[in-house]
């Protein structure tokens, strides 16, 4: 019963682990929004509504006939703004590099819908209009820490003024839109802004929003066959990948959010009313402390998963250990030991229980054979043996079950934390967020496993798992023993393409478990001899 329970838990753990790795969140259910009637859509033939005094009164002026680009340089990023739609055309980060050593680019081209496109309709018709601007290229540094850029457009009965305010020491950009004329106002992140890497399928990339403080909803192209509309307290909308994102944070209430598909690109946009609308634009890395300090709920862009209640404090401990040691690899080692310490008494008790179970296996086999035609009598006799020898048949399962939430919390931390991106450890480990590839890759033509990275770290992890399995008390059933010995092989291949930081955690956890098993075995041997 003990080994069967362990096998069930191990297989369940493997299924959960694989499910987490290939996790796809369920499609969020949009709120039903009643479409306005045809009569409501027609313009009212009456005296135009008097706009509030806060709206601008921009006089019609000559519309420029060609595109003008304005460059903005800060210590953190460089960007190109265009007078075509008063939008962003290019955006790259200076502090982060791609795998070729170039700056990470969050916007390479305008895309299907430009970044920060606006309009009175969801087609963002103002994105194709040339705005006027007297702005010149902006360069910020420690001497000049802030500056602004303004675009204007006006026609008969319609006026727009957009003002960007930049800060040298922050990824945030203040955006102020003043509109008069239209009854509705739409603004979008754009179809390509904020996404650097679409090849990493381990996490979500695409549109995401936060509503009602904690309700994080994410979308992918495949679940946008129909447009989705959401209302409520909209905190922000964004386009994200694993480590970076671009987000629009409304600073005044907006009516709703709509997510839909424009050709082969997902679009997310805010809908509000004309007038003065203020936003905070953030385009940059998913740095938890930086986002938390902005006090706009942007830290929720980092999805720590179901066990976030454990992940957030563990992440804080990991960063504190890094500040002490200056190396995230050693911080992971120390964190693994710290997390393991509270489970020492429970695991010791579990290992003793498993050892006793192994000792009474011959007697259990006799009972099964003797009472195989009387299951109820068999069960009573087995429970009597458990009671006599003070053995809990499920005692070995509890430590595993208790450690699963901690493992998943650490798994998410090590998988998505940008702090580990490019962080070295020792020797050949140059990036804890990437797989260990010291030995290259398996040939792509190999069935099922082709293309996997190969390095010593996951192999060492598998070896320690096998050693630990060999040291663990076994069942009398040869089939169960073979199945348990096959688990290290499965986990080794599962870990081949995982981040080195996660493999390091599991390796240290195994080594600690081996040391603990040696201690328990020696202690029980002394007790038996005495």
ABEGO torsion letter per residue (X at the ends): XAAAAAAAAAAAAAAAAAAAAABBBBBBBBBBBBBBBAAAABBBBBBBBBBBAABBBBBBBBBBABBBBBBBBBAABBBBBBABGGBBABBBBAABBBAAGBBBBABABAEABBBGBBEABAAGAAAABBBBBABBBBBBBAABABBBBBBBBBBBGBBBBBBBBBBAABABBBBBBBBBGBABBBBBAEAABGBABAABAABBBEBBBBBGGABBBBBBAAAAABBBBBBEBBABBBBBBAABBBBBBBABBBABBBBBBBEABBBBBBBBBBEBBBBBBBBEBBBAAAAAAAGAGAAAABBAEAAAAAAAAAAAAAAAAAAAAGBAAAAAAAAAAAAAAAAAAAAAAAAAAAAAAAAAAAAAAAAAAAAAABAAAAAAAAAAAAAAAGBBAAAAAAAAAAAAAAAAAAAAAAAABAAABGBBBBEABABAABBBAAAEBBBAABBGABGBBBBAAAAAAAAAAAAAAAABBBBABAAAAAAAAAAAAAAAAAAAABBAAAAAAAAAAAAAAAAAAAAAAAAAAAAAAX
